[in-house]
Amino acid sequence: MLAQRVATALVLLALWLPTLWMHNPWPFIVLTLLFISLAAWEWGRLNGLGSAGAWGCGLALATGGLLAARAAPAPGDLFALWGLAALGWIAGGAWVLRAGPTGWPGVPRLARIALGLMMLAVAWWALAQARIVGVNYLLSVLCVVWMADIAAYFGGRAFGRRKLAPRISPGKSWEGVASGMLGVLVLAAIWTAIDVRVATDSASLFTQLRQRFGVAPMVLALLGLTALSVVGDLFESLVKRAVGVKDSSALLPGHGGVLDRIDALLPVLPCALALTTL
C-alpha cells in the first residue's frame, strides 16, 4: 500500500512540476483542468448519476474552464467571485456540517450536483489565477493546506482527546486542528523571512497578508484559512459517509480519488484570493 502511494505520488509530481515552473502558465492550467474535471466526474458518481451523467459533469466543467481561461481576466477583477465563494463556504459549510451525513441526501440531487460543480469550478479558477500571480504565491497557498494537514495528523496522534466531528470523521480531534493552526503560523514565519532574503517571482500569501493588513490580521486570516481547510475535508467526508463509500474513486492508486486529494483546497483557494485581492 505504501509503495503504491509513493509510486502514484511520484507520477503525479512528474506530470505537475514541469508545468508549474514553465514560463507559460497554460500547460499548468490545462493539466489542472483535466484533474478537476475528473473530480467533477467523481462528484457526479457520488451523487447518484450514472456513467453518462457523471462524464457529462466532467465534460461540462472542462468546457466551462477552457472558456473562462480564454477570457483571461486579472485576479483582482474577480474579487466578487472570490468573496461570494468565501461567504458560501463559511455559511453553507457550517449548515451542511451541522446537518450531518443524514441531511445530505435530503438536498435535491440537481442542487447537490450544481453545488459541487460550482465549488470545483471556482476552486480550479482560483488555482489558475494563483499560478498567474506567481509560483511562489501559489505554492504558499497550497502549503497552508498541506502544512495544516500534516501538523494536524501528528498533533492529533500525539495529543488528540476531544473528537471534532465524530459523526463525519471520527479520527479528527480539536487538538489536531489546533496543531494544524500552529503549524501554519510557524510556516508563515519561516516563509516571510525567506521572502525578504530570496528573490522570487511573486510575494507569498503570507507576505502579502502581512504587508496589506499587519501581523495580527495576518494571523487571524491564516487561522481562518486553516479552519476552512478542515471544513473542506469534513465536507467531502460527509458526502462519502452519506453514500457509504470510503474513497471518491480509485483513480489514484493508494490515494483514492482526485476529490480525496483536493477536498481541503476547495475552500482555501478562493478564500486566499479573496484576502489578497481585497
Contacts in CASP RR format, 6 or more apart in sequence:
PFRMAT RR
TARGET T0000
AUTHOR 0000-0000-0000
METHOD contacts of the structure
MODEL  1
MLAQRVATALVLLALWLPTLWMHNPWPFIVLTLLFISLAAWEWGRLNGLG
SAGAWGCGLALATGGLLAARAAPAPGDLFALWGLAALGWIAGGAWVLRAG
PTGWPGVPRLARIALGLMMLAVAWWALAQARIVGVNYLLSVLCVVWMADI
AAYFGGRAFGRRKLAPRISPGKSWEGVASGMLGVLVLAAIWTAIDVRVAT
DSASLFTQLRQRFGVAPMVLALLGLTALSVVGDLFESLVKRAVGVKDSSA
LLPGHGGVLDRIDALLPVLPCALALTTL
1 254 0 8 1.000
4 253 0 8 1.000
4 254 0 8 1.000
5 253 0 8 1.000
5 254 0 8 1.000
5 255 0 8 1.000
7 253 0 8 1.000
8 252 0 8 1.000
8 253 0 8 1.000
8 254 0 8 1.000
8 255 0 8 1.000
9 255 0 8 1.000
12 252 0 8 1.000
15 31 0 8 1.000
16 28 0 8 1.000
16 31 0 8 1.000
18 27 0 8 1.000
19 27 0 8 1.000
19 28 0 8 1.000
19 31 0 8 1.000
20 28 0 8 1.000
20 131 0 8 1.000
20 135 0 8 1.000
20 138 0 8 1.000
21 135 0 8 1.000
22 28 0 8 1.000
25 128 0 8 1.000
25 131 0 8 1.000
25 132 0 8 1.000
26 69 0 8 1.000
28 128 0 8 1.000
28 131 0 8 1.000
29 69 0 8 1.000
29 128 0 8 1.000
29 131 0 8 1.000
32 124 0 8 1.000
32 127 0 8 1.000
32 128 0 8 1.000
33 61 0 8 1.000
33 62 0 8 1.000
33 65 0 8 1.000
33 66 0 8 1.000
33 69 0 8 1.000
33 124 0 8 1.000
33 128 0 8 1.000
34 62 0 8 1.000
35 258 0 8 1.000
35 262 0 8 1.000
36 61 0 8 1.000
36 120 0 8 1.000
36 121 0 8 1.000
36 123 0 8 1.000
36 124 0 8 1.000
36 127 0 8 1.000
36 258 0 8 1.000
36 262 0 8 1.000
37 58 0 8 1.000
37 59 0 8 1.000
37 61 0 8 1.000
37 62 0 8 1.000
38 58 0 8 1.000
38 249 0 8 1.000
38 251 0 8 1.000
38 258 0 8 1.000
39 120 0 8 1.000
39 248 0 8 1.000
39 257 0 8 1.000
39 258 0 8 1.000
39 259 0 8 1.000
39 262 0 8 1.000
40 57 0 8 1.000
40 58 0 8 1.000
40 60 0 8 1.000
40 61 0 8 1.000
40 62 0 8 1.000
40 116 0 8 1.000
40 117 0 8 1.000
40 120 0 8 1.000
41 54 0 8 1.000
41 55 0 8 1.000
41 56 0 8 1.000
41 57 0 8 1.000
41 58 0 8 1.000
41 249 0 8 1.000
42 54 0 8 1.000
42 248 0 8 1.000
42 249 0 8 1.000
42 251 0 8 1.000
42 257 0 8 1.000
42 258 0 8 1.000
42 259 0 8 1.000
43 54 0 8 1.000
43 57 0 8 1.000
43 113 0 8 1.000
43 116 0 8 1.000
43 117 0 8 1.000
43 120 0 8 1.000
43 248 0 8 1.000
43 259 0 8 1.000
44 50 0 8 1.000
44 53 0 8 1.000
44 54 0 8 1.000
44 57 0 8 1.000
44 113 0 8 1.000
45 54 0 8 1.000
45 249 0 8 1.000
46 239 0 8 1.000
46 240 0 8 1.000
46 243 0 8 1.000
46 245 0 8 1.000
46 248 0 8 1.000
46 259 0 8 1.000
47 109 0 8 1.000
47 112 0 8 1.000
47 113 0 8 1.000
47 239 0 8 1.000
47 243 0 8 1.000
48 109 0 8 1.000
48 243 0 8 1.000
49 57 0 8 1.000
49 113 0 8 1.000
57 113 0 8 1.000
57 117 0 8 1.000
60 117 0 8 1.000
61 117 0 8 1.000
61 120 0 8 1.000
61 121 0 8 1.000
61 124 0 8 1.000
64 121 0 8 1.000
65 121 0 8 1.000
65 124 0 8 1.000
65 125 0 8 1.000
68 121 0 8 1.000
68 125 0 8 1.000
69 128 0 8 1.000
75 129 0 8 1.000
75 130 0 8 1.000
75 132 0 8 1.000
75 133 0 8 1.000
75 273 0 8 1.000
75 277 0 8 1.000
76 277 0 8 1.000
78 125 0 8 1.000
78 129 0 8 1.000
78 273 0 8 1.000
78 277 0 8 1.000
79 273 0 8 1.000
79 274 0 8 1.000
79 277 0 8 1.000
79 278 0 8 1.000
81 122 0 8 1.000
81 125 0 8 1.000
81 270 0 8 1.000
82 126 0 8 1.000
82 270 0 8 1.000
82 271 0 8 1.000
82 273 0 8 1.000
82 274 0 8 1.000
82 277 0 8 1.000
83 270 0 8 1.000
83 271 0 8 1.000
83 274 0 8 1.000
85 122 0 8 1.000
85 126 0 8 1.000
85 267 0 8 1.000
85 270 0 8 1.000
85 271 0 8 1.000
85 274 0 8 1.000
86 267 0 8 1.000
86 270 0 8 1.000
86 271 0 8 1.000
86 274 0 8 1.000
89 228 0 8 1.000
89 231 0 8 1.000
89 232 0 8 1.000
89 266 0 8 1.000
89 267 0 8 1.000
89 270 0 8 1.000
89 271 0 8 1.000
90 228 0 8 1.000
93 231 0 8 1.000
93 232 0 8 1.000
93 235 0 8 1.000
94 231 0 8 1.000
96 104 0 8 1.000
96 235 0 8 1.000
96 238 0 8 1.000
97 165 0 8 1.000
97 168 0 8 1.000
97 231 0 8 1.000
97 234 0 8 1.000
97 235 0 8 1.000
97 238 0 8 1.000
100 167 0 8 1.000
100 168 0 8 1.000
100 238 0 8 1.000
100 242 0 8 1.000
101 167 0 8 1.000
101 168 0 8 1.000
101 238 0 8 1.000
101 241 0 8 1.000
101 242 0 8 1.000
102 242 0 8 1.000
103 242 0 8 1.000
104 112 0 8 1.000
104 238 0 8 1.000
104 239 0 8 1.000
104 242 0 8 1.000
105 242 0 8 1.000
105 243 0 8 1.000
107 115 0 8 1.000
119 266 0 8 1.000
120 266 0 8 1.000
122 270 0 8 1.000
123 262 0 8 1.000
123 265 0 8 1.000
123 266 0 8 1.000
123 267 0 8 1.000
123 269 0 8 1.000
123 270 0 8 1.000
125 270 0 8 1.000
126 269 0 8 1.000
126 270 0 8 1.000
126 272 0 8 1.000
126 273 0 8 1.000
127 138 0 8 1.000
127 265 0 8 1.000
127 269 0 8 1.000
129 273 0 8 1.000
130 137 0 8 1.000
130 138 0 8 1.000
130 141 0 8 1.000
130 269 0 8 1.000
130 272 0 8 1.000
130 273 0 8 1.000
131 138 0 8 1.000
133 202 0 8 1.000
133 276 0 8 1.000
134 201 0 8 1.000
134 202 0 8 1.000
135 200 0 8 1.000
135 201 0 8 1.000
135 202 0 8 1.000
136 195 0 8 1.000
136 200 0 8 1.000
136 201 0 8 1.000
136 202 0 8 1.000
136 203 0 8 1.000
136 204 0 8 1.000
137 202 0 8 1.000
137 203 0 8 1.000
137 204 0 8 1.000
137 205 0 8 1.000
137 208 0 8 1.000
137 276 0 8 1.000
139 204 0 8 1.000
140 191 0 8 1.000
140 204 0 8 1.000
140 205 0 8 1.000
140 206 0 8 1.000
141 205 0 8 1.000
141 268 0 8 1.000
141 269 0 8 1.000
141 272 0 8 1.000
142 265 0 8 1.000
143 187 0 8 1.000
143 191 0 8 1.000
144 184 0 8 1.000
144 187 0 8 1.000
144 205 0 8 1.000
144 222 0 8 1.000
144 225 0 8 1.000
144 226 0 8 1.000
144 229 0 8 1.000
144 268 0 8 1.000
144 272 0 8 1.000
145 229 0 8 1.000
145 264 0 8 1.000
145 265 0 8 1.000
145 268 0 8 1.000
147 180 0 8 1.000
147 183 0 8 1.000
147 184 0 8 1.000
147 187 0 8 1.000
148 180 0 8 1.000
148 181 0 8 1.000
148 183 0 8 1.000
148 184 0 8 1.000
148 226 0 8 1.000
148 229 0 8 1.000
148 230 0 8 1.000
148 264 0 8 1.000
149 180 0 8 1.000
149 229 0 8 1.000
149 233 0 8 1.000
149 264 0 8 1.000
150 180 0 8 1.000
151 176 0 8 1.000
151 179 0 8 1.000
151 180 0 8 1.000
151 182 0 8 1.000
151 183 0 8 1.000
151 184 0 8 1.000
152 172 0 8 1.000
152 176 0 8 1.000
152 177 0 8 1.000
152 179 0 8 1.000
152 180 0 8 1.000
152 230 0 8 1.000
153 176 0 8 1.000
154 179 0 8 1.000
155 175 0 8 1.000
155 176 0 8 1.000
155 179 0 8 1.000
155 180 0 8 1.000
156 173 0 8 1.000
156 175 0 8 1.000
156 176 0 8 1.000
156 179 0 8 1.000
158 179 0 8 1.000
159 173 0 8 1.000
159 175 0 8 1.000
159 176 0 8 1.000
159 179 0 8 1.000
160 173 0 8 1.000
160 174 0 8 1.000
160 175 0 8 1.000
160 176 0 8 1.000
161 173 0 8 1.000
161 175 0 8 1.000
162 173 0 8 1.000
162 174 0 8 1.000
162 175 0 8 1.000
163 170 0 8 1.000
163 171 0 8 1.000
163 172 0 8 1.000
163 173 0 8 1.000
163 174 0 8 1.000
164 171 0 8 1.000
164 172 0 8 1.000
164 173 0 8 1.000
164 174 0 8 1.000
164 176 0 8 1.000
164 177 0 8 1.000
164 230 0 8 1.000
164 234 0 8 1.000
165 172 0 8 1.000
165 234 0 8 1.000
167 241 0 8 1.000
168 234 0 8 1.000
168 237 0 8 1.000
168 238 0 8 1.000
168 241 0 8 1.000
169 233 0 8 1.000
169 234 0 8 1.000
169 237 0 8 1.000
172 230 0 8 1.000
172 233 0 8 1.000
172 234 0 8 1.000
177 226 0 8 1.000
177 227 0 8 1.000
177 230 0 8 1.000
180 226 0 8 1.000
181 222 0 8 1.000
181 223 0 8 1.000
181 226 0 8 1.000
181 227 0 8 1.000
184 222 0 8 1.000
184 223 0 8 1.000
184 225 0 8 1.000
184 226 0 8 1.000
185 219 0 8 1.000
185 222 0 8 1.000
185 223 0 8 1.000
187 206 0 8 1.000
188 206 0 8 1.000
188 218 0 8 1.000
188 219 0 8 1.000
188 222 0 8 1.000
191 204 0 8 1.000
191 206 0 8 1.000
191 207 0 8 1.000
192 204 0 8 1.000
192 206 0 8 1.000
192 207 0 8 1.000
192 210 0 8 1.000
195 203 0 8 1.000
195 204 0 8 1.000
195 206 0 8 1.000
195 207 0 8 1.000
203 211 0 8 1.000
205 272 0 8 1.000
205 275 0 8 1.000
205 276 0 8 1.000
206 218 0 8 1.000
206 222 0 8 1.000
208 276 0 8 1.000
209 217 0 8 1.000
209 218 0 8 1.000
209 221 0 8 1.000
209 222 0 8 1.000
209 275 0 8 1.000
209 276 0 8 1.000
210 218 0 8 1.000
212 276 0 8 1.000
212 278 0 8 1.000
213 221 0 8 1.000
221 275 0 8 1.000
225 268 0 8 1.000
225 271 0 8 1.000
225 272 0 8 1.000
225 275 0 8 1.000
228 267 0 8 1.000
228 268 0 8 1.000
228 271 0 8 1.000
229 264 0 8 1.000
229 265 0 8 1.000
229 267 0 8 1.000
229 268 0 8 1.000
230 264 0 8 1.000
231 267 0 8 1.000
232 263 0 8 1.000
232 264 0 8 1.000
232 266 0 8 1.000
232 267 0 8 1.000
233 263 0 8 1.000
233 264 0 8 1.000
235 263 0 8 1.000
235 266 0 8 1.000
236 248 0 8 1.000
236 259 0 8 1.000
236 260 0 8 1.000
236 263 0 8 1.000
237 263 0 8 1.000
240 246 0 8 1.000
240 247 0 8 1.000
240 248 0 8 1.000
247 256 0 8 1.000
247 257 0 8 1.000
247 260 0 8 1.000
248 256 0 8 1.000
248 257 0 8 1.000
248 258 0 8 1.000
248 259 0 8 1.000
248 260 0 8 1.000
249 256 0 8 1.000
249 257 0 8 1.000
249 258 0 8 1.000
249 259 0 8 1.000
250 256 0 8 1.000
250 257 0 8 1.000
251 257 0 8 1.000
251 258 0 8 1.000
252 258 0 8 1.000
252 260 0 8 1.000
252 261 0 8 1.000
255 261 0 8 1.000
END
